[in-house]
Amino acid sequence: MNTTTTVRRLAGALVVIGALNWGLVAIAEFDLVATIFGLEFGETNAATRLVYGLVGLSGIVLAATSFAPAARREAHAH
């Protein structure tokens, strides 16, 4: 497995975490990330901002690499 694949998989996992968190916010007004760090809904600290930032960066990584030509993606995968 090459570095690009590893980065994309990590980014994918973080995007799923972010999507699930936003789903919980929409459905139940519950922020799992804030709760994990001992905060109330809507509160942030350095740790939660880091998590949210990594989720956002992961979305950018996936968006940028998902639309690369298929031949280039396949070449990097091997």
Secondary structure, DSSP 8 states (H G I E B T S, - for coil): --HHHHHHHHHHHHHHHHHHHHHHHHHHS--HHHHHTT--TT---HHHHHHHHHHHHHHHHHHHHHTS-HHHHHHHH-
